[in-house]
């Protein structure tokens, strides 16, 4: 196991369930996977869910880390892309796991981005009514958001993540050196969720992103470790207080109600999730201004930061306002004609409001 | 709402989660469904999952009970039979629920037997990562077993119930008058699970079944209320202490390791679940005798009771011993080469033992 310099390594504890779990953040922590899994003492085989791109980059390192600890692994490749976040892909994982002799003691490892994590997580939640899950997120989005918190799921024709489970992982390895291989577009999409944490709960983070936007875009390694740690720590504190999204956790949906609608209307192919969230955040901030929740200028400050990070901030006119409004109606945060919407009061402070769905039409 | 005589009505509280839930047992309690659902205050539509046979018998009564309380319902018909306990059928439920405007406040009602309950339950566990579930079991098997305890799931080609979730219902209405419409075969299959409760935890129940086997077969209504109440009460006490099947709950699998193997080898079509469990219980009792766990004669006493209840007790020679042994290996209670097997020490008292899979070959 390659040692990771103590200075470049952070651990965030997530206190959910009885024992909670640790997220390890740093350049090179991927090499520790064997040790981490060994600590879980699986009897059955370890099932690694990944996609062809990620496997080509890290498959060998992961297998050798596990083999070095005497752990046999079965790699399950699933196709890459949001459009494959389906029950059909889930069946691939179930059947590969069952065919390789997985049992209740087995561990499923999610090696990849958000799609891999959501699918592997739902598979782990459901196989034998629940086996253990270990998250190895390799995209910025997955490191700062989806790998922590236990949300798993698949899409339906009616919308995103409409079917799934809450299933907390037993640990997270966020290796920031994997971020170097992301395309610019995918990396920036992850930054949208980082901006979100700043807006909802951490003004200092927002200020840091404004101040250091160039170093952020250049993927400065030390800065990345700090940013990922900060985001995971925020998410951990939110999830600890509200695991099942009964209240506080909804703040994490800032920008997502409209973001999901944008993704849906464009068939989940035109925009990356983070890009849709970027546009959704500006729409949500504009609506907050219209509602008088915050002073004017907040939306344009968020818009400027997103633009500095080379993210889309304006909803393209060709999307069709009415189809966006209709798509919002199918969002799972909607109850009846009311939408629980996250409004910004000031940078670093958001609140939830139950608003009329019609008001969203105005903001779009 | 038609009143149910207080004397003919029992309530068993199941103390799981924060608030727990009640199982209402009696002839005619189905008419109370509207009142029960109203108490859950759903905003979205109620989704009733059922099959064509059960719908023809009780669909109108259920809809009128709900309508009488001002509750709109969408009935989703799924095909009848264990072979339809699949992810594909689950999709039918998801899409019917989503198309009818279900939201997080919606309630899914399972109206039918074990297949309906397992599918509706898994759908409720997964839709929006969890909506509320209400159980209206209309078979003896479902009333005494699957409607209480929160196990849900679907089959895979590798075996039964390999994919699912733990999801407790918000209530159970076990209307014993619905048992009058069951075929003799289905009714008797349910009795196998009743015998199981007697063997594992309730000698008095076992004695009662021996003494009153003719009244049991004649479906004496007062006796049925007593039997169903007694079984639900046993199951409730077990599930309360071990919701996730970490220990005690495994006792409920008495007869099921071999029973599942029999079902699998025969393609889930030749035997009803209860019939397979009946044969599995005798095999388990014989193995218990061979292990010296109980004195000889216990297996034949169980066999005699099952025969008096007109259930199969002997595994037909044409099933193939080796294929049964192989099927046991895929049972989800298996870890490595060991099987956690429930052995009987005496009628009314069973224990778990980790035994070598090879020993099962001997017993078959």
Interface residues (C-beta under 8 A of the other chain):
Chain A: X43 X44 X87 X90 X91 X94 X95 X98 X99 X103 X104 X105 X125 X126 X127 X128 X129 X130 X151 X152 X153 X156 X157 X158 X159 X161 X162 X163 X164 X165 X166 X244 X330 X332 X333 X334 X335 X336
Chain B: X43 X44 X87 X90 X91 X94 X95 X98 X99 X103 X104 X105 X125 X126 X127 X128 X129 X130 X151 X152 X153 X156 X157 X158 X159 X161 X162 X163 X164 X165 X166 X244 X330 X332 X333 X334 X335 X336
